[in-house]
Amino acid sequence: MIGLMKMYCYRLFRQLGLYIIWAIIALMMFVDSMLVVEKTFSAIISETGSFTFLLSSILTAVFFSADNSSGFIKNYAGSVSDRSVIAAARAVTALIIGTLTICFTVICAFLLTFNIGDAQLATVYIGCLVLTTIGTSFIALLVSELFRKTVPTVIATIAISSGLVCELIGTITAMATDSKFILHEYCVTGMFKIYGNSLETAEAVRLVIVCAIYIVAAFSASIISIKKRDVV
């Protein structure tokens, strides 16, 4: 696993896409900093946070779908006795991609404002950003394993991470029921907006639980998929 991790990290830092998405995030944050009325750390994060987990998940999808198109998985899977090692290495790499992108976003937000503002609110947004970015990155990892081809993988990842699927589910559930339970509020890409408007403990607990479920489910499904697939 260590050797595979080293290879993934080597590929990651040589990946032009990593620096492109950072440049896009920095540009979007700069533009938003010029437009927001209250130029604070929390305001910038709340405006541009969705770009962070969207672009991070797209990079994750492209990065790992290349394993399939290049034939790397076919070559490597036969050399390990337990294929879950491959899934674990891919999961750690997805975590690294998300973490680096989050750190870059937070640093940019601070450099653009030099004003944390409400420390509690800033903590809320950072925590929300961390969970949603990691959650969508793990979903992108699973999508890349299921679709295998780059184009459908990227399309599916954009649909999920941008909130299109979330909005579709919300519309369907709103039309199907008059109850207060709205399913899209429990979709990982919908949590950023929901939690950003609330500091209640119940909302924080729901965010942690929902994102944890998505991360565990996506990782578990990735392990099952890579063990069951024919890669020889």
KEKE-3310 file (N, C-alpha, C; in steps of 0.2 Angstrom, whole numbers, plus 5000, padded with zeros to 4 digits):
npx = (5004:5010:5019:5010:5004:5014:5016:5004:5004:5015:5010:4999:5005:5011:5001:4993:4980:4977:4983:4977:4964:4966:4970:4958:4949:4955:4954:4940:4937:4943:4936:4923:4926:4927:4914:4905:4896:4899:4915:4922:4930:4921:4911:4917:4920:4908:4902:4910:4913:4906:4912:4924:4922:4916:4925:4936:4930:4928:4942:4946:4938:4943:4956:4956:4949:4958:4965:4958:4957:4970:4974:4980:4975:4972:4984:4990:4982:4983:4994:4993:4987:4976:4964:4958:4967:4971:4959:4960:4971:4968:4957:4964:4971:4961:4957:4968:4968:4956:4959:4970:4965:4955:4963:4970:4959:4955:4967:4968:4955:4958:4969:4963:4955:4959:4952:4944:4932:4916:4921:4916:4906:4915:4922:4911:4909:4921:4921:4910:4914:4925:4919:4909:4917:4926:4917:4910:4922:4924:4913:4915:4926:4920:4911:4920:4925:4913:4909:4920:4925:4931:4923:4909:4910:4915:4904:4893:4899:4899:4885:4881:4890:4887:4875:4864:4858:4854:4844:4835:4830:4825:4815:4806:4803:4796:4785:4779:4776:4768:4774:4785:4797:4811:4819:4831:4838:4845:4855:4872:4878:4869:4870:4879:4874:4863:4868:4876:4867:4864:4867:4863:4864:4858:4858:4872:4875:4867:4874:4887:4883:4877:4887:4896:4890:4889:4903:4908:4899:4902:4916:4915:4907:4916:4926:4920:4916:4929:4934:4925:4925:4931:4947:4958)
npy = (4994:5006:5009:5010:5021:5031:5032:5037:5049:5055:5056:5064:5077:5080:5082:5093:5097:5099:5111:5119:5119:5125:5138:5142:5142:5152:5163:5164:5167:5179:5187:5186:5192:5205:5208:5205:5212:5212:5210:5198:5183:5172:5176:5175:5162:5156:5160:5155:5142:5131:5129:5124:5111:5106:5107:5100:5087:5084:5084:5073:5063:5063:5060:5047:5040:5039:5028:5017:5019:5019:5007:5003:4998:4985:4980:4981:4975:4962:4959:4960:4952:4956:4965:4976:4984:4992:5000:5006:5014:5022:5029:5036:5045:5052:5058:5066:5075:5082:5088:5096:5105:5111:5117:5126:5134:5140:5147:5156:5163:5169:5177:5186:5194:5196:5196:5188:5189:5183:5171:5159:5157:5156:5145:5136:5136:5132:5119:5113:5115:5106:5093:5092:5093:5082:5072:5073:5070:5057:5051:5054:5046:5033:5034:5035:5022:5015:5019:5020:5025:5041:5052:5049:5048:5060:5068:5063:5065:5079:5082:5077:5084:5097:5099:5097:5084:5084:5094:5089:5078:5085:5092:5082:5075:5085:5087:5075:5073:5081:5083:5089:5083:5083:5076:5080:5088:5080:5075:5075:5086:5096:5100:5110:5123:5122:5120:5132:5142:5140:5138:5129:5115:5103:5104:5104:5091:5083:5086:5080:5067:5064:5066:5057:5045:5045:5045:5033:5024:5026:5022:5009:5003:5005:4997:4984:4985:4985:4973:4964:4966:4961:4961:4956)
npz = (5000:5004:4993:4983:4987:4987:4973:4969:4975:4969:4956:4958:4962:4950:4942:4932:4933:4946:4950:4941:4946:4958:4955:4948:4959:4967:4959:4958:4972:4973:4965:4971:4983:4979:4977:4988:5001:5015:5019:5025:5032:5034:5025:5013:5012:5012:5000:4991:4994:4988:4976:4979:4984:4973:4962:4968:4968:4955:4950:4958:4952:4938:4940:4945:4936:4926:4930:4925:4911:4907:4910:4921:4933:4929:4927:4940:4950:4949:4956:4969:4984:4991:4986:4992:4997:4986:4985:4998:4996:4986:4992:5003:4995:4989:5000:5003:4991:4994:5006:5004:4995:5003:5012:5004:5000:5012:5016:5006:5008:5020:5017:5008:5016:5029:5040:5051:5058:5065:5075:5079:5069:5058:5061:5059:5045:5040:5046:5039:5026:5026:5028:5018:5007:5008:5008:4995:4988:4990:4985:4972:4970:4971:4960:4949:4950:4947:4934:4926:4913:4908:4903:4906:4920:4924:4921:4929:4941:4941:4941:4953:4963:4960:4964:4957:4956:4969:4970:4961:4967:4978:4972:4968:4980:4986:4978:4980:4993:5007:5019:5031:5030:5020:5008:5001:5010:5017:5008:5004:4996:4999:5011:5014:5011:5020:5033:5033:5037:5049:5067:5076:5087:5083:5069:5067:5071:5062:5050:5052:5054:5042:5032:5037:5034:5020:5017:5023:5016:5003:5002:5007:4996:4986:4989:4988:4974:4968:4972:4966:4953:4936:4933:4927)
capx = (5000:5014:5022:5005:5002:5019:5015:4998:5006:5019:5006:4995:5008:5013:4995:4992:4973:4978:4985:4972:4958:4967:4969:4951:4946:4958:4951:4933:4937:4945:4930:4918:4928:4925:4907:4902:4895:4903:4921:4924:4932:4915:4907:4920:4920:4901:4901:4915:4914:4903:4917:4929:4920:4914:4932:4940:4927:4930:4949:4946:4935:4947:4962:4956:4946:4963:4968:4955:4958:4977:4975:4984:4971:4972:4991:4992:4977:4985:5001:4991:4983:4970:4962:4955:4973:4970:4954:4962:4976:4964:4953:4968:4973:4956:4957:4974:4966:4951:4962:4975:4961:4952:4968:4971:4954:4955:4972:4966:4950:4961:4973:4959:4951:4963:4947:4940:4925:4914:4925:4911:4903:4920:4923:4905:4909:4927:4919:4905:4918:4929:4915:4906:4923:4928:4911:4910:4928:4923:4908:4918:4930:4915:4908:4925:4925:4907:4908:4927:4926:4932:4918:4903:4912:4915:4897:4890:4902:4897:4878:4881:4893:4885:4868:4858:4854:4851:4838:4830:4827:4821:4808:4802:4800:4792:4779:4776:4773:4767:4777:4791:4803:4813:4825:4837:4841:4850:4860:4878:4879:4864:4872:4883:4869:4858:4872:4878:4862:4861:4872:4860:4868:4855:4860:4879:4875:4865:4879:4892:4880:4875:4893:4900:4887:4891:4910:4908:4895:4906:4922:4913:4905:4922:4930:4916:4917:4935:4935:4921:4926:4936:4953:4963)
capy = (5000:5012:5010:5013:5028:5035:5032:5041:5056:5057:5058:5070:5083:5082:5083:5100:5099:5101:5118:5123:5120:5130:5144:5144:5144:5158:5168:5165:5170:5186:5191:5186:5197:5212:5209:5204:5218:5211:5207:5194:5176:5168:5178:5173:5154:5154:5161:5151:5135:5126:5128:5120:5103:5104:5106:5094:5081:5083:5082:5066:5059:5063:5057:5040:5036:5038:5021:5012:5020:5018:5000:5002:4993:4978:4977:4981:4971:4955:4959:4961:4947:4959:4971:4981:4988:4997:5004:5010:5019:5027:5033:5041:5050:5056:5063:5071:5080:5086:5091:5101:5110:5115:5121:5132:5139:5143:5152:5162:5167:5174:5182:5191:5197:5197:5197:5181:5190:5179:5165:5153:5156:5154:5137:5132:5136:5127:5112:5112:5114:5100:5087:5091:5092:5075:5068:5073:5067:5050:5050:5054:5040:5028:5035:5033:5015:5012:5021:5018:5030:5048:5057:5048:5049:5068:5071:5061:5069:5086:5082:5076:5088:5104:5100:5095:5078:5086:5098:5085:5074:5089:5093:5076:5074:5091:5086:5068:5073:5088:5083:5093:5079:5084:5071:5083:5091:5074:5074:5078:5092:5101:5101:5116:5128:5121:5122:5138:5146:5138:5137:5125:5109:5098:5105:5101:5084:5080:5087:5075:5060:5063:5066:5051:5039:5045:5043:5026:5020:5026:5018:5002:5001:5005:4990:4979:4985:4983:4966:4960:4967:4957:4966:4952)
capz = (5000:5004:4987:4979:4989:4984:4966:4968:4977:4963:4950:4960:4962:4943:4939:4930:4935:4953:4950:4938:4950:4964:4951:4947:4966:4969:4955:4960:4978:4972:4962:4976:4988:4977:4976:4994:5005:5021:5017:5030:5030:5033:5019:5007:5012:5011:4993:4986:4996:4984:4970:4982:4984:4966:4958:4971:4966:4948:4950:4960:4946:4932:4942:4946:4930:4922:4931:4921:4904:4906:4911:4927:4938:4927:4929:4947:4954:4949:4960:4976:4986:4994:4982:4997:4998:4981:4987:5003:4994:4982:4997:5006:4990:4988:5006:5002:4987:4997:5012:5001:4992:5008:5015:4999:5000:5019:5016:5001:5011:5025:5014:5005:5020:5035:5045:5053:5059:5070:5075:5079:5062:5053:5062:5056:5038:5039:5047:5034:5020:5026:5028:5011:5002:5009:5006:4988:4985:4991:4980:4965:4970:4969:4953:4945:4950:4944:4927:4923:4908:4910:4902:4910:4927:4926:4920:4935:4947:4941:4942:4960:4967:4959:4968:4952:4958:4975:4968:4958:4973:4982:4969:4968:4986:4988:4974:4982:5000:5010:5025:5032:5029:5013:5007:4998:5015:5019:5003:5006:4993:5001:5018:5014:5011:5026:5039:5033:5039:5056:5072:5081:5088:5079:5062:5067:5072:5056:5045:5054:5053:5035:5028:5039:5031:5013:5016:5024:5011:4996:5003:5007:4990:4982:4991:4985:4967:4965:4973:4962:4945:4933:4931:4925)
cpx = (5004:5017:5016:5003:5008:5018:5009:5000:5011:5015:5002:4999:5011:5007:4993:4985:4973:4979:4980:4966:4959:4967:4962:4948:4949:4955:4943:4932:4939:4939:4925:4920:4927:4918:4903:4901:4899:4909:4924:4926:4926:4911:4910:4919:4913:4899:4904:4916:4912:4908:4922:4928:4918:4921:4936:4937:4929:4937:4949:4944:4940:4954:4962:4953:4952:4966:4965:4957:4965:4979:4979:4981:4972:4979:4993:4988:4980:4991:4999:4987:4976:4969:4960:4961:4973:4965:4956:4967:4973:4960:4958:4970:4968:4955:4962:4971:4961:4954:4966:4970:4957:4957:4970:4966:4954:4961:4970:4960:4953:4965:4969:4955:4955:4958:4942:4933:4922:4917:4921:4908:4909:4922:4917:4907:4915:4925:4915:4909:4922:4925:4912:4911:4925:4923:4910:4916:4927:4918:4910:4922:4926:4913:4913:4926:4919:4907:4914:4929:4926:4926:4911:4904:4912:4908:4893:4892:4899:4889:4877:4883:4890:4878:4863:4854:4850:4844:4833:4826:4823:4814:4804:4799:4795:4785:4775:4773:4772:4770:4783:4798:4805:4819:4831:4841:4846:4855:4866:4880:4874:4866:4876:4879:4865:4862:4875:4874:4860:4867:4869:4864:4865:4857:4868:4879:4873:4870:4884:4889:4880:4882:4897:4897:4889:4898:4911:4905:4899:4912:4920:4911:4911:4926:4926:4917:4923:4937:4931:4922:4932:4941:4958:4963)
cpy = (5006:5014:5013:5020:5033:5037:5037:5048:5059:5060:5064:5077:5085:5083:5091:5102:5101:5109:5122:5124:5125:5137:5147:5146:5151:5164:5170:5168:5177:5190:5191:5191:5204:5213:5209:5211:5218:5207:5203:5187:5172:5170:5175:5165:5152:5155:5157:5143:5129:5124:5124:5113:5101:5102:5100:5088:5079:5081:5075:5061:5058:5059:5049:5036:5035:5031:5016:5013:5019:5010:4998:4997:4986:4975:4977:4976:4964:4954:4959:4955:4950:4965:4977:4986:4994:5002:5009:5016:5024:5032:5038:5046:5055:5061:5068:5077:5085:5091:5097:5107:5114:5119:5127:5137:5143:5149:5158:5166:5172:5179:5188:5196:5200:5199:5191:5183:5186:5172:5159:5152:5154:5147:5133:5131:5131:5120:5109:5110:5107:5094:5086:5090:5084:5070:5067:5070:5059:5047:5049:5048:5034:5028:5033:5026:5012:5013:5019:5023:5037:5052:5055:5049:5056:5070:5069:5064:5076:5087:5081:5081:5096:5105:5098:5089:5080:5090:5094:5081:5078:5091:5088:5074:5079:5090:5080:5069:5081:5088:5088:5090:5080:5081:5075:5087:5086:5072:5078:5085:5098:5103:5108:5122:5128:5123:5129:5143:5145:5137:5132:5118:5104:5098:5102:5094:5080:5081:5081:5068:5059:5062:5059:5045:5039:5043:5036:5022:5020:5022:5011:4999:5001:4999:4984:4979:4983:4976:4961:4960:4962:4962:4962:4951)
cpz = (5000:4997:4982:4980:4987:4977:4965:4970:4972:4958:4952:4959:4955:4939:4938:4933:4942:4954:4946:4942:4956:4961:4950:4954:4968:4965:4957:4967:4978:4970:4967:4981:4986:4977:4983:4998:5011:5019:5023:5028:5029:5027:5013:5006:5010:5004:4989:4988:4992:4978:4973:4981:4977:4962:4961:4969:4959:4947:4952:4955:4941:4934:4943:4940:4925:4924:4927:4914:4902:4907:4917:4932:4936:4928:4936:4951:4954:4953:4967:4978:4989:4990:4986:4998:4992:4983:4993:5001:4990:4987:5001:5001:4989:4994:5005:4997:4990:5002:5009:4998:4997:5011:5011:5000:5007:5019:5012:5004:5016:5022:5010:5009:5026:5041:5046:5054:5065:5070:5075:5072:5057:5055:5059:5049:5036:5040:5042:5028:5020:5025:5021:5006:5002:5006:4999:4985:4985:4986:4973:4964:4968:4962:4948:4944:4946:4936:4923:4918:4910:4909:4906:4918:4929:4925:4926:4941:4947:4943:4950:4964:4966:4962:4963:4954:4965:4974:4965:4963:4977:4979:4969:4974:4988:4984:4977:4989:5002:5017:5026:5031:5021:5012:5005:5004:5018:5014:5005:5003:4995:5008:5019:5015:5018:5032:5039:5036:5046:5061:5077:5081:5084:5072:5062:5067:5066:5051:5046:5052:5045:5031:5030:5035:5024:5013:5017:5019:5005:4997:5003:5000:4985:4983:4987:4978:4965:4967:4968:4955:4943:4930:4928:4917)
residu = (MET:ILE:GLY:LEU:MET:LYS:MET:TYR:CYS:TYR:ARG:LEU:PHE:ARG:GLN:LEU:GLY:LEU:TYR:ILE:ILE:TRP:ALA:ILE:ILE:ALA:LEU:MET:MET:PHE:VAL:ASP:SER:MET:LEU:VAL:VAL:GLU:LYS:THR:PHE:SER:ALA:ILE:ILE:SER:GLU:THR:GLY:SER:PHE:THR:PHE:LEU:LEU:SER:SER:ILE:LEU:THR:ALA:VAL:PHE:PHE:SER:ALA:ASP:ASN:SER:SER:GLY:PHE:ILE:LYS:ASN:TYR:ALA:GLY:SER:VAL:SER:ASP:ARG:SER:VAL:ILE:ALA:ALA:ALA:ARG:ALA:VAL:THR:ALA:LEU:ILE:ILE:GLY:THR:LEU:THR:ILE:CYS:PHE:THR:VAL:ILE:CYS:ALA:PHE:LEU:LEU:THR:PHE:ASN:ILE:GLY:ASP:ALA:GLN:LEU:ALA:THR:VAL:TYR:ILE:GLY:CYS:LEU:VAL:LEU:THR:THR:ILE:GLY:THR:SER:PHE:ILE:ALA:LEU:LEU:VAL:SER:GLU:LEU:PHE:ARG:LYS:THR:VAL:PRO:THR:VAL:ILE:ALA:THR:ILE:ALA:ILE:SER:SER:GLY:LEU:VAL:CYS:GLU:LEU:ILE:GLY:THR:ILE:THR:ALA:MET:ALA:THR:ASP:SER:LYS:PHE:ILE:LEU:HIS:GLU:TYR:CYS:VAL:THR:GLY:MET:PHE:LYS:ILE:TYR:GLY:ASN:SER:LEU:GLU:THR:ALA:GLU:ALA:VAL:ARG:LEU:VAL:ILE:VAL:CYS:ALA:ILE:TYR:ILE:VAL:ALA:ALA:PHE:SER:ALA:SER:ILE:ILE:SER:ILE:LYS:LYS:ARG:ASP:VAL:VAL)
# end
